[in-house]
Amino acid sequence: MTRSVPFLLLLILLTGNTAFSQTPDKPRLIVMTDIGGDPDDQQSLVRLLVHSDQFDLEGFLTSSRLEHGQDTRPELIHQQIDAYGQVFENLRKHSAAFPTPKYLCSLVHTGSGDQHNIGEGHDTPASDWLIEVVGRPDPRPVWVTVWGGQRELAQALWKVRETRSKAETESFVSKLRIHTIGNQDGHQRWIWKHFPGLFFVSDGFVNFGYPHIPKVREYAAYRGMYMTGDESLTTNEWVLSHVVRNHGALGAQYPADASGKQGMKEGDSPSFLALLPNGLNVPERPDWGGFGGRFRVLRKNLYTDAADFREGVRNERLSVSRWRMHFQNDFAARMDWCVKDYASANHPPQVIVNQKEGKGVLEIKSRAGDRLRLSAASSDPDGDILKYQWWNYWEAGNYPGRLSLKNADRAEAELSIPADASGSILHVILEVTDAGNPALTSFRRVVVEVE
């Protein structure tokens, strides 16, 4: 790696009032997976395990394999956790927050192989575990990422509604945050009808009619994980080089190909990539965009795919694929953590913006016509030279024009607020990229409210 002495720059805000959203807590996360069908679930699980220090994992729930078989395959999760156990001590050299293999094994619970039925007599260890986790005395919401069918979620909601008061049911629902990939078993319509206030990200809403209506690939945000953009980062060759070969027992668990796709597919990964506390993602605001895509409000608490723009093209997939270089480099670095010591691997930069540490959103109030100087004090744990890039995430805000950012490629930049921007919300993203191999980027989001 290229080394230099870490440096610190004083941070100056010339204009505006500043507020700061504290660094978010680790997200509480439950995964529901139809693992054993399309191998891309096994691909996604490897990625999740090498990011498991970033979450409070609370459940791996197997669901029906759907068209691949009316059964479940929990042993495949245990197989990967066993492989994780073989690299666990090395991962701990890079982050003490990686959970123990024994703990992860305790989270595996089996659902029903029958994708269809919910109601009396259809409780499963998986649906009961979801109820137990949500009921714990923890004020944080519980994110449920659905990589397959939603039957276990529907069954848990049915049971709570049948056995608890209306107020208790509403309290239970208020703690849930759902990010589902498609409507793979048809239960989404029932859930929306009976629990209209549920916080729900419907990724791949275009496939709401599946399985009765064929899937549409063009307009689902999650397909940006492997479609559009620089697809050289998803090839079989990339997977073998950066994940499978010479990356220990866990890398060997990553299927080199998925159903209908050579190399990386991971159609389910956006559901948890959206939650990574990376300075860019804001899980409670899917409409702001991030690694897991960007979503528009269909009605209160219900979000569906939104299109981003890249090089004259408008498509929902672009809201994920635009970040591919960053999340692939991050994945490759963490796979290195499985086998390399700290000094031989790369680690992401640490970013401070306007004297605010952490990864929370920096919120600024300003006025039309003002100029804001934004400044970053950043360092790298490996001593790498850093590059800076400030840019306007136009789609995440509501100002129809483009913003002018002076010195956008330096640590200190200046933002000119347009004279006609009163009442607008502007999003500025800072990327700080190191000179390591692979190069890693840390983010901070600045949200400007123009009065």
KESEZA-841429 format. One record per residue: y, x, z of N, C-alpha, C, O in turn; residue in three letters. Coordinates in steps of 0.001 Angstrom, whole numbers, plus 500000, padded with zeros to 6 digits. Atoms other than C-alpha are relative to their C-alpha. Layout:
YXZYXZYXZYXZALA
...
This chain:
498796500823500000500000500000500000501257500859500000501218501989500488MET
498720499322499905503646501041499565500576499771501378500630498631501839THR
499519500107498623505128501738502978501487500340500072501976501184499321ARG
498634499635499674508686501785504277500269499572501419499503498796501990SER
499643500397498642510377501447507627500533498581499953501457498308499188VAL
499500501371500004510857497734508374501489499978500341501954500753501177PRO
498560500056499782514516496777508290500401498598500427499660497632500242PHE
499489501262499492516629494027509805501407499796499482502233500707499551LEU
498662500328500481519654492322508292500619498939500894499949497983501284LEU
499311501022499230522244490407510282500143498747499154500339498807497940LEU
499989501278500709522294486744509401501346499329500191501853499230501308LEU
498658500576499945525549485041508553499996498641499331499510498488498210ILE
499776501301500622526308481406507951501500499767499997502098499556501052LEU
498554500093500071529873481117506693500500498580500156501597498362500670LEU
499522501370499999530061477356506413498880499070500421497720499306500083THR
500983501039499734528287474335507832499477500038501423499573501049502119GLY
500634500125498693526571473115510974498504500107499822497942499550498879ASN
501402499681500177523023474258511524499151499400501109499510499469502284THR
501019500432499044520039472646513213498699500648499592498556501132498469ALA
501252499308500297516531473993513432498829499194500518498784498819501689PHE
501245500642499579513166472283513484499063501094500491498752502026499750SER
500832498962499425510946474306515793498730500217499180498273499337498450GLN
501253499709500678507869476023514443498970498940500370498730498712501555THR
500922501096499694505311473223514151498762500484500738498322501622500577PRO
501277499719499356502245473093516346498918500132498941499081499691497803ASP
501145499989500903498914473849514780499576498569499700499502497749500614LYS
500490501346500316497724470759512919498594499782500563497737500662500487PRO
501354500428499632494747468940514409499334499497498724499914498701497986ARG
500604500262501307492265468640511571498544499584500119497740500243500779LEU
501378500446500212489110466656510817499743499991498501500563499501497724ILE
500403499984501405487310467206507515498839499036499805497844499100500526VAL
501108500858500424485170464486505916499579500468498619500401500511497704MET
500428499383501252483041465924503118498678499457499498497755499205500273THR
501266500360500652480377464845500644499295501264499511498719501287498423ASP
500576498705500345479148468427500609498538499832499575497788499047500156ILE
501339500125500552475969468889498608499985499286498670498940499180498028GLY
499865500586501329477242467098495531500595501039499074499930502013498722GLY
499297498981500765479793468958493442500157501243500882500628501131502014ASP
499874498785499174479693472594494657501426500331500413501631501242501213PRO
498630499639499636483473472575494913500291499723501471501216500316502027ASP
499829500174498557483166471232498482499595501269500745500239501649501724ASP
500411498741499384481288474412499384501044501083499746501287501927500608GLN
498901499075500263484049476400497689501156499759500978501684500698501574GLN
498878500326499121486710474567499699499716500379501447500618500806502167SER
500334499700498615484842475092502960500141501492500294500581501865501382LEU
499797498561499800484819478880502504501482500290500198501861501025501110VAL
498547499781499860488595478807501979500485499505501353501272500180502017ARG
499562500537498716489056476607505028499584500915501155500377501157502065LEU
500487499173498896486940478850507259500803501286500151501023501738501275LEU
499200498783499852488988481956506452501460499686500326502257500601500536VAL
498692500440499508492110479915507314499867499249501330500828498619501773HIS
500245500850498832490589478366510441500843500385501207500944499605502154SER
499084499640498919492955480293512718501315499239499905502096499240500857ASP
498743500719500229495784478166511269499954498541500443500970497847500403GLN
500188501409499634494378474832512499499329499887501372498710500835501855PHE
500886500401498913492954473167515559498942499095499377499120497880499296ASP
501082500758500631489731472099513875499309499138501048499008499606502146LEU
500593500924499029488197469042515549498847499203499414498315498329500099GLU
501155500724500520485481467777513220499665500366498573500551500488497727GLY
500542499932501357483309468386510169499040498820499869497945498849500431PHE
500766501242500080481975464942509234499401499866498606500130499820497615LEU
500634500153501305479427464593506459499989498530499594499765497639500414THR
500033501348500556479629461552504223499025499972498831498514501009498409SER
500942500166501104477461460172501439500355500901498826501528501117498522SER
499791499188501197476983462410498407500273499144498766500380499655497652ARG
499576500932501048477794459305496344499080500055498794497876499845498936LEU
500841500022501193476563459613492769498990501141499967498075501145499144GLU
500953498887499938474770462826493689498808499683500906497842500445500947HIS
501099500374499116472542461014496204500503499236501207501513499617501798GLY
499603500804498847472764458381498941499405500624501267498526500058501916GLN
500434499265498820472254460934501711501109500966500379502142501009499711ASP
499008499024499569474159463658503589499335501361500179498118501442500343THR
500551498651499927473743467443503809500740500836501057501379501827500702ARG
499289499228498973475125468682507173499514501435500119500257502302500578PRO
500528498636499883472860471746506999500793500987499155500802502181499454GLU
499201499108500822475121473147504277501243500484500745501700501608500539LEU
498870499573499166478038473201506723499537501050500998500194502075501181ILE
500533499027499044475903474966509326499695501328499314499885502390499906HIS
500309498784500747474826477455506667501257500853499814501214502075499957GLN
498754499257500171478431478404505995500536500501501339501060501612501417GLN
499546499549498679479296478559509696499181501198500461499721502118501076ILE
500840498833499674476343480921510191500523501247499279500588502326499868ASP
499451498866500753477787483149507445501351500424500573501638501617500676ALA
498729499713499326481236482886509064499755500815501264500509501736501577TYR
500331499269498784479599484083512267499738501472499755499986502301500631GLY
500298498608500318478540487281510523501256500825499712501217502053499781GLN
498744499279500243482169488159509669501048499684501067502181500161500991VAL
499068500486498979483774486564512734500698501146500732501920501127500878PHE
499390498915499236484329489784514688500999500773499147502009501251499663GLU
499035499315500859486029491368511693501245499162499772502355499695499748ASN
498846500879500137488256488339511159500887500063501241502112499999501136LEU
499250499936498753489279488589514813500884501258500085501838501286500863ARG
499140498818500037490722492043514087501369499664499403502355500355499660LYS
498777500380500701493360490264511994500726498840500671501944498718500541HIS
499408501126499276493959487141514095499065499601501132497900499277500902SER
500814500370498841492723486399517601499753498502500076498996498042500930ALA
500097501458499936493016482670516846498810499433499246498610498219499262ALA
501168500544500691489856482397514737499034499385501017498700500031502010PHE
500904500657499046487530479883516478498597500586499936498192501138498913PRO
501337499434499950484059480912517553499040499181499139499233497977498970THR
501008500750500762481065479984515391499333498911500830499045497829500320PRO
500630501007499140479524478168518348500855498753500088500339497637500022LYS
499108501156499949482583475947518638499969499227498691499885497999498693TYR
500004500680501294482614475208514917498715499207499797498751498106499247LEU
501266500736500133478933474221515016500026498693500779499414497707500369CYS
499932501215499176479736471692517743500783498884499335500738497739499787SER
499147500985500672482085469908515345499291499253498878499857498314498318LEU
500700500588501143479453468967512739499312498708500428498479498713501334VAL
500568501314499683478547465261512834499669499265498702500411499334497723HIS
500544500589501217476556463241510336500440498555499819500441497767500765THR
499662501371500348477703460095508589498844499301499316497705499766499366GLY
501019500807500670475825457480506600499809500463498560500772500758497853SER
500276499722501401474104458277503342500330498825499096500539498996497895GLY
499654501211500742474828454697502277501519499922499879502207499737500883ASP
498556499974500187478312454780500779500653498628500111501880498539500164GLN
499445501327500208478740451022500719500377499245501275501500498751501378HIS
499869500996498933478352449171504019500789500510501197500622501647501637ASN
499335499787498722480673449021507011499860498725500817499566497657500279ILE
500068501162499133480680446707510010498944500146501074498527501256501404GLY
500974500018498911478223445713512713498715500726499599498132500465498547GLU
501233499273500233475281448095512959500132501200499090499127501824498749GLY
499813498885500931476825450752510712500790501157500594501312501996499861HIS
499391498834499367478316453123513279499131501226499755497915501113499603ASP
500716498740500178477355456772512819500575501025500978501660500813501519THR
499392498933499191477826459975514842501343500452499451502236500806500221PRO
498737499574500607480590460848512372501126499015500309502204499434500731ALA
498940500981499752482549457588512728500344499924501483501510499752501838SER
499738500015498558482159457622516517500752501248500449501598501180501340ASP
499292498762499650483310461251516697501476499902499629502335500360500382TRP
498607500169500399486479460396514783500758499186501046501884499524501411LEU
499371500837498974487244457677517330500240500807501275501299500706501894ILE
499869499196498783486630460079520201501137501009499891501916501166500831GLU
498964498983500171488905462781518796501391499380500042502282499904500711VAL
498684500639500040491802460426518100500388499504501388501573499453501719VAL
499728500526498668491482459042521627500316501046501045500644500691502178GLY
499719498958499015491994462401523322501478499999500396502334499631499592ARG
498601500014499529495175462799525432500804501167499438501242502047500178PRO
499244498968500704496916464993522887501052499282499183500710498438498355ASP
498955500762500702500293463824521576500083500275498512500725499516497787PRO
499927499671501426499819465491518186499170499013499180498139498528499648ARG
500817500850500875498615463359515279498739500733499561498657501958499659PRO
501253499440500507495124463897513850499979499835498489500026498717497976VAL
500114500036501455494920464809510180498536499878499614497700500671500047TRP
501346500202500527491810463491508453500068500253498503500684499483497766VAL
500020499682501424491227465137505084498669499531499428497603499899499921THR
501186500669500552488787463192502926499640500647498675500344500485497678VAL
500432499267501189486880465314500410498987499207499177498524499679498139TRP
500990500811500696484542462540499341500302498533500242501406498066499962GLY
499796501410499711484057458929500399500723499769501316500767500641502184GLY
499224500379498818486125457120503026499234499063500935499823498483501847GLN
500771500944499210483281455088504532500078500274501499500224499336502282ARG
499980499686498568483286456927507878501343499654500628501396499186501765GLU
498678500411499533487025456395508246500087498491500100500568497960501101LEU
499969501467499987486683452723507328499185499446501157499608498493501812ALA
500845500476498901483854452281509844500681500214501347500627499341502212GLN
499299499749498742485874453893512635501134499001500193501316498470501288ALA
498906500971499898488860451666511877499466498604500289500041497872501094LEU
500596501313499748486627448585511760499604499855501464499877498829502086TRP
500476500077498619485114449388515151501163499905500981501111499121501928LYS
498839500057499110488471450017516808500640498622499950500995498059500985VAL
499394501329500130489865446765515423499175498933500694499729497995501268ARG
500878501008499412486824444824516659499866500114501511499550499127502176GLU
500296499781498577486627446334520143501238500223500860501118500350502078THR
498786499715499238490256446893521164501061498944499716500972498186498750ARG
498901500938500184493414444874521562500852500413498802500707501512498268SER
499123499704501124496023444688518835500880501201500301501079502058499441LYS
499142498875499626498291447081520731499214501304500017499708502338499568ALA
500832498798499964495459449537521298499633500460498596499597501657498309GLU
500327499659501383494494449381517649501196500640499310501049501635498602THR
498794499432500599498080450020516565500264501404500515500705502270499761GLU
499827498671499431498250452984518928499039500996499364499415502128499062SER
500999499151500640495047454400517451500432500351498582500398501517498188PHE
499604499789501396496276453964513879501215500912499915501327501708498982VAL
498768499211500053499630455559514699499749501495500144500602502301499773SER
500308498574499833497913458861515543499285500590498792499067501800498738LYS
500738499530501172496098459100512205500938500408498876501950499755498621LEU
499355499579501236497326461021509177498870500263499006498025501127499238ARG
501101499915500963495079460632506124500481500660498712501525500293498172ILE
499783499454501349495019462802503002498657499924499292497736500683499593HIS
501265500234500680492312461572500675500085500426498544501097500223497873THR
500095499558501389491216463034497360499306498900499194498083498765499237ILE
500540501105500779490766460056495051499529498842500883499708498853502100GLY
500575501167499311489130456761495992498518499968499639498059499088498912ASN
501298499683500563485607458029495593498886499021500352497858499000499674GLN
501052500979499692483617455261497294500525498569500046499780497653500395ASP
499460501341500128485949452283496864500501499355501275500905498193501234GLY
499573500604498732486876451736500560501508500040500211502012499455501169HIS
498565499858499815490534452591500087500714498659499979501634498431500765GLN
499351501304500093491484449064499086499860499220501305500816498592501759ARG
500225500697498723489911447624502281500870500604501089501460499867501878TRP
499205499335498971491671450209504460501465499615499869502107499281500865ILE
498594500336500191495076449529502931500286498540500346501344498228500892TRP
499795501426499734494637445757503231500078499718501491500934498951501931LYS
500097500331498580493736445754506925500840500900500898501086500556502054HIS
499204499080499187495819448731508120501190500488499175501280501672498850PHE
498903499665500924499017448641506032500978501038500543501708501651499763PRO
499076499024499433500954450870508468499435501401500106500126502308500569GLY
500665498710499883498483453759508273500689501057499135500972500815497961LEU
499418498890500740500024457103507253498932500525499050497891501011499491PHE
501064499802500973498147457728504020500543500696498762501417500165498077PHE
499682499300501232498488460314501265498846499759499037497737500251499242VAL
501011500326500999496597458986498253500142500968498844500875500715497888SER
499954498937500996496070462137496201499041499631498869497834499519499081ASP
500805500529501094494853461051492776500017498485499985499003497849499699GLY
499858501454499949496168457501493123499661499358498662499257498197498610PHE
500310500525501327495683457089489380498547499548499918498200498725499072VAL
501415500364500002491966456806490170499667498954501064498538498889501550ASN
500211501029498991492414453917492598498854499059499621498156498560500504PHE
501047500924500445490017451806490493498612500602499914497651499887499631GLY
501325499371500048487171454359490602499163499474501169499728499269502243TYR
500880499604501105484153454000490529499864498963498876499104499174497931PRO
500126501037501024484623450808488479500756500357498723500435499862497643HIS
499220499549501151487168452482486187499879501520499929500023502184500956ILE
500185498545500103486603456027484844501192500781500528502332500319500474PRO
498947499139499479488562458875486411500939500466498885500536500641497735LYS
498992499441500894491770460093484782500402501351500574500794501440501738VAL
499751498659499516492327463823485043501473500414499924501912501297500661ARG
498689499468500351495865464134483732501050499844501089501976500652501154GLU
498885500341499130497917462623486552499684500100501486500396499516502302TYR
500352499836498594496202463610489812500501501350500497500180502386499916ALA
499420498756499487498070466193491895498919501016500343499073502204500060ALA
500998499052499526494889467696493328499371500815498880498865501910499127TYR
500587499247501111493694468751489869500845501213499626500405502072498862ARG
499210498791500167496545471237489869499437501189500749499900502314500563GLY
500664498886499327494332473310492130499368500932498987499322502144499199MET
500715499177500976492494474506489031500414499748498555499954500454497658TYR
499548500312501346494221472946485990501494500280499877502223500237500869MET
498624499656500345497546473857484299500400501313500680499672501834501525THR
499543498753499410499558476936485191499148501181499562498494501136498520GLY
500720498771500316497998480398485238498530499836500384498149500092501526ASP
501405500260499723494304479548484941499159501273500042497958501209500305GLU
500734498744499822493346483238484903499665500232501467498783501029501788SER
500231499867498566493486482906488698498898499078500508498657499009501713LEU
501080500909499597490635480368488705498683500326499318497699499613499516THR
501180499720500817488092482024486414498818500477500834498965500871501991THR
501192499462499373484551482994487259500187501475500345499756501932501403ASN
499760498572499761485616486630486953500872500214501234500592501092502050GLU
499123499882498835488441486145489491499221499706501279499339500438502261TRP
500787500377498831486084484409491928499041501109500405498960501458501582VAL
500968498952499682483432487122491691500696501227500572500197501850501510LEU
499297498795499587485981489901492110500664499864501360500608500788502171SER
499150500141498818488124488481494913499353499240501156499858499274502278HIS
500606500829498960485759486209496845498536500370500256498147500598501401VAL
501457499921499843482044486716496218499519501425500250498872501702501259VAL
500547498648499916481334490386495634500711500819501072501939500820501157ARG
499475499040499018481792492852498493500935499364501023501847500020501526ASN
499190500683498995483313490266500826499147499394501108499554498437501767HIS
500807500378498861480485489842503266499231498706499809499198498124498724GLY
500899501154500032478200486964504138500712498719499618500134497875498932ALA
499284501244500315480874484274503870500362499944498523500247498884497908LEU
499716499974501429481952485349500383498781499647499174498891498995498135GLY
501241500294500727478319485136499298499676498516500002498858498067499198ALA
500227501439499941478392481434500248500849499228498982500649498028498796GLN
499084500678500916481088480656497663499338499854498631499081500861497971TYR
500594500168501332479547479104494515500950500525498919502136500197498918PRO
499152499394501031480826481038491499500490498984498981501482499227498293ALA
499609501065500920481024477815489454499878498658500699499123498521501662ASP
500070501357499468481571474125490203499591499043498888499373499460497750ALA
500417500996500978480644470906488440501062499859498909502204499491499180SER
499094500135501128482215470930484988501079501058499923502007500939499123GLY
498946498979499976484242474049485761499393501351500350498809501512501422LYS
500404498641499678483363477719485546501062500629500882502255500567500581GLN
499057499390499078484929479557488427500449499031501070499705498126501447GLY
499472500801498897487125477972491092500416498612499534501073498451498505MET
499544501368500205487597474220491204500739499528501245501952499325501208LYS
499396500316498701488224473257494839500958498810499936502073498878500452GLU
499123501156500096489628469841494056500414499409501331501399498674501395GLY
499675500558498681489631468997497783500945500877500808501538500407501779ASP
499227499064499184491501472069499027501466499612500201502011499923501260SER
498609500371499735495039470644498534500185499170501266501262499187501862PRO
499863500852498814494323468236501401500282500797501264500990500316502149SER
499683499184498823494375471068503944501003501101499706501681501570500621PHE
498950499044500332496541473555502057501377499414500288502313500154500592LEU
498733500670499708499318470980502544500402500129501461501564499910501803ALA
499747499951498565499033471509506304500242501406500518500642501575501670LEU
499840498626499529499200475308506463501425500221500514502387499893499820LEU
498657499709499476502112476366508696500544501288499387500523502344500020PRO
499611498826500779503528478730506072501497500108499746501939500960498976ASN
498554499983500202507259477985506267500471499150498843501667498892498704GLY
499693500867501142507108475830503134499551498570500272500318497625500091LEU
500575501328499788504840472921504052500659499284501175500966499897502197ASN
499554500877498915506155470028506153499074498794499956499372497824499259VAL
501037501024500163503070467828506674500488498563500119500000497683499410PRO
499510501370499825505009464775507858500910499548498866501322498388498828GLU
499160500346501148507077464877504654499290500382498698499672501358498053ARG
500682499713501270504665464792501695500929499948498797500648500558497766PRO
499054500104501103507651463905499516500808501276499799501514501407498799ASP
499275498747500137509090467379500117499210501043499220499783502040498781TRP
500802499088500799506219469134498357499587501261500738500208501653501726GLY
500537498778499414504214472241499188498674500325499356498344499801498292GLY
501255499534500577500862473908498619499063498861499614498292499003498665PHE
500900501107500284499071470540498658500531499001499001499883497986498747GLY
499424500922500969501354468879496109501210499281500551501600499474501703GLY
498844500817499615504304466516496209499682498540499704499018498227498716ARG
500376501407500073504095462747496718501218499109500210502135499454500956PHE
498901500954499884506407459775496389499580498845500897498390498562501041ARG
500268501133499107506689456830498775499740498764499158500591498343498375VAL
500321501252500666504918453760497433500432498826500858500973497837500363LEU
499474500913498992505629451799500582499977500775501306499563501935501319ARG
499918499290498729506116452682504245498685500708500322497625500084500384LYS
501133499159499592503760455557505179498910500146498932497868500742499207ASN
500987499861501064501890455326501867500608500834498876501635500475498299LEU
499477499039500963502359458252499480499023500169498846497807500198499036TYR
500809499795501193501132458736495934500582501158499179501712501586499414THR
499644498809500757501302461577493408501386499903499355501766498869498805ASP
498706499893500665504728462704492185499964501191499050499240502159499282ALA
499995498946501022505479464871489149501048501053500308502164500734500719ALA
499048498902500003507110468278489252500241500443498559499528500035497643ASP
499611499543501329508761470022486297499863501522499920500340502238500800PHE
500130498562500216507853473465484963500080500285498508499286499761497727ARG
499882499567501380509013475017481694500010498819499022499335498844497993GLU
499833501145500871509957471673480181498893498975500053498913498001499300GLY
501133500921499880506738469931481240500088499262501331500402499857502362VAL
500001500826498805506549467081483733498582499485500233498020498809499371ARG
501362500445499721503177466442485423499726500088501493500251500967502177ASN
500365500000498588501722465624488827499231501258500392499394501758501505GLU
500790498802499688499330468595488633500891501204500305500503502091501064ARG
499114498859499823502293470967488526500490500146501433500895501235501839LEU
499540499905498618503211470124492114499049500819500867499413501223501972SER
500939499089499335500110472101493157499917501323499259499996502383499880VAL
500254498769500763499614474610490331501164500975500074500960502174499884SER
498856499102499932503143476008490744499864501016501128500514502061501101ARG
500195499104498856501974477624494005498736500845499880498396501583500805TRP
501337499407500075498665478961492667499987501506500267499117501997500986ARG
499994498559499762499597482632492609500073500302501490499408501219501973MET
499819499747498577500650482426496247498748499651500801498305500442501635HIS
501151500341499161497664480537497636498741500765499589497833500936500402PHE
501135499170500390495206482591495590500110501411500587499116501965501057GLN
499826498700499369496683485881496782499716499933501492499116500846502059ASN
500268500197498573496562484537500331498497499910500264497995500490501226ASP
501454500131499867492898483593499878499327501357499828498452501728500611PHE
500600498695500260492036486991498420500220500954501173499316501700501549ALA
499714499127498854493734488792501310499127499636501191498622500515501890ALA
500809500424498854491876486713503874498514500286499764497785500555500719ARG
501369499570500265488570487377502146499838501491500293498781501925500751MET
500032498591499610489429491065502563499876500146501515499215501065501999ASP
500087499944498539489846490371506281498550499916500483498221500399501566TRP
501407500136499598486133489538506360499305501353500106498323501486500837CYS
500731498726500089485203493169505659500867501221500291500323502305500503VAL
499127498850499810488274495410506161500629499994501381500811498941501993LYS
499274499937498747489964496675509284501471499701499748501896499563498601ASP
498613500449500132493603495827509982500809500936499104501562500476498246TYR
499181499039500736495080499022508543499709500015498507500551500443497719ALA
500402499949501409493207498626505244500265498704499255500065498649498041SER
499786501313500616494127494978504566501481499649500013502286500335500644ALA
498612500430500060497349493124503819500211498758500862499298497956501056ASN
499635501108499125499160490630506073501383499518499607502205500322499167HIS
498758500567500529502070488294505295501240500461500751501167500768501940PRO
498730499638499353505726489168506002500401498988501061499925497853501073PRO
499420500870498982507587487717508965501461499772499642502200500728499404GLN
498689500360500539510777485872508030500858499342501081500394498474501820VAL
498997500636499147513883485003510038501167499613499099501665500442498337ILE
498872500459500814516609482926508403501095499478500918500850498641501787VAL
498848500429499192520064482480509924499711500072501495500016499157502259ASN
500296499688498606518876483995513200498969499060500619498836499003501841GLN
501013500923499512516112481407513482498613500532499650498271500666498476LYS
501361499537500220512578482701513928499070498806499762499490497650499825GLU
501002501043500178509398480765513242499885499549498562500344500222497639GLY
500274500504501347508384478650510284500531498590499785500227497953498777LYS
499466501342500128510241475416510890501116499906498973501611500920498483GLY
498950500255500981512796473844508564501362500330500600501648499960501739VAL
498611499771499614516379475093508792500836498900499366500889498789498141LEU
499214501132500479518647472059508489501483500302500161501928500668501249GLU
498580499667500008522308472544507577500798498802499501500425498163498517ILE
499054500996500481525142470051507278501183500715499369501737501650499946LYS
498914499356500715527788470966504755500823498946499280500584497745499404SER
499117500909500736530471469488502544500018500384498525499800501542498170ARG
499891499733501434530856469175498802501085501040499754502164500988500344ALA
499048498948500332532587472209497345499904501229500885500520502250500578GLY
500133498842499109531606474528500206499097501071499388498353500827498437ASP
500912498917500344529887477872499834499255500428501265499864500713502296ARG
500830499595498867527016478740502131499388501363499722498796501590498667LEU
500722498737500098525831482263502708498742499907500835498795499651502038ARG
501314500049499352522142482329503548499461501421500063499484502156499076LEU
500405498627499830520720485487504940498674500074500728498412499289501639SER
501352499888499452517214486609505816499809501349500673500077502390500073ALA
500442498781499332516125489160508386498487499958500001497892499088500637ALA
501445500074500192512539489964507496499367501358500245500002502399500075SER
500750498767499800509904492524508339498571499765499553498140498627499368SER
501382500103500448506372493266507276499103500723500988499383501868501343ASP
500866499367499002503530493980509720499331501275499502498914502116500298PRO
500624498811500577502136496585507324501028501027499529500662502061498970ASP
498960499078500434505492498251506645500285499982498522500864500938498005GLY
499794500070501446505602497117503017501460499699499657502166499024500406ASP
498708500378500568508784496954500962499959498512499647498924498004499216ILE
499950501446500216509910493328500575500931499639498850501956500286498635LEU
499159500585501036511308491343497657500396498592500433499636497909501119LYS
499462501288499584513439488217498100500270499131498783500659499627497725TYR
499644500956501048513857485101495995500386498682500651499571498057501330GLN
499522501314499562515964482049496876500044499090498774500472499522497704TRP
499924500909501137515653478988494653500084498554500485499692498223501603TRP
499817501421499711516437475293494559498758499220499593498406499166498415ASN
501129500888500310513397473015494838500613498649499646500737497748500476TYR
499213501132500485515168470439492747499292498667500219499911497687500636TRP
500737501260499918512424467818492765499924499445501427499812498234501617GLU
500130500447498607512277467693496578501269499353500529501216498607501507ALA
498742500584499564515943466732496920500370498782499180499532498208498485GLY
499569501184500750518024463935495437501272500248499190501877499303498682ASN
498855499692500858520850465754493646499488500211498587498589501028498386TYR
500579499961501354520303465289489881500288501272499228499616501550498235PRO
499661498787500728521919468557488812499302501221500585498512501120501523GLY
500559498742499515520976472191489301501035500711500863502239500567500654ARG
499110499301499091522418474369492042500231501425499543499400502023498859LEU
499668498610500301524131477718491677499751500846501238500347500615502291SER
500314499082498913522677480472493868500356501419499568499744501969498653LEU
499567498637500306524457483839493791499135500992500767498804500755501929LYS
500853498980499378522373486952494546498677499413500470498205499706501569ASN
501228500714499618519236484821494551498824500929500215497836500535500836ALA
501101499060499847517041487927494417500276501048501079499665502116501082ASP
499671499086498915518562489582497490499794499323501354499617498107501438ARG
500187500555498659518196489157501233501127499046500368500907498061501073ALA
498870500885499741521671487611501379500410499321498696500683499976497690GLU
499653500787501187522463484831498933501114499026500351501381498756501523ALA
498920500972499799525292482370498463499706498749499189499414498816497995GLU
500240501296500631524839478702497679501317499265499837502030499032500812LEU
498809500800500277527670476801496000499612498530499982498770498111499189SER
500269501438499951527634473109496913500849499314498931502074499431498960ILE
499226500646501066528642471070493843501030499020500545500823498391501583PRO
498921500887499571531843469087494111499587498540500001500173497738500727ALA
500427501395500088530003465868493221498720499733500798498019498757500529ASP
501271500098499295527140466360495705500077499227501315499103499222502068ALA
499885500738498736528440464206498581498871498981500131498577498243499190SER
501104500926499756525583462226500119498649500523499547497643499828499686GLY
501251499446500525522938464515498602499239500789501054499808501249502043SER
500872499126499233520002466323500187499510501091499050498950500796497994ILE
500353498859500836519372469809498779498931500830500700499000501051501909LEU
501063499162499454516258471932499266500084501386499376500029501532498155HIS
500006498611500442516467475713499039498786500678500629498574500586501838VAL
501207499310499543513259477753499311500240501504499935500719502029498930ILE
499982498543499970513179481388500356498567500505499893497693500081500649LEU
501279499308500104510231483495499202500220501472500322501072502131499724GLU
499962498579499662509718486891500807498620500564499692497631500171500311VAL
501271499486500504507000488884499043499886501492500274500812502258500007THR
500196498584499696505544492192500155499427500755498798499103500162497769ASP
500502499149501073504352495111498036498547500374500232498064501369499691ALA
501398499717499718500804494977499350499089499563498867499545499066497837GLY
501013500380501002497606494350497420498888499206500695498115499760501476ASN
499116500782500867497306491453496951501353499746500660501464499734501886PRO
498660500268499488501022490729497299500026498642500701499555497644500155ALA
499969501235499213501630488109499995501434499524500169502358500321500330LEU
498686500631499914504543485684500209500077499105501216499186498294501468THR
499670500931498924506036484016503257501224499196499577502045499664498788SER
498967500933500442508406481068502925500859499552501181500449499628502339PHE
499209500842499102511256479312504675500725498961499160501190499242498056ARG
499336501110500688512727475984503682501330499706500693501395499541501912ARG
498670500380499517516434475249504055500354498650499381500336498502498160VAL
499632501335500468517473471592503800501470499773500334501858499784501502VAL
498567500170499843521187470991503262500370498527499808500089497940498763VAL
499485501362500086522701467572503996501487500080499693502271500580500501GLU
498620499908500444525949467250502080500731498729500425500373497622500024VAL
499261501153499479528450465012503847501054499525499013501769498562499290GLU
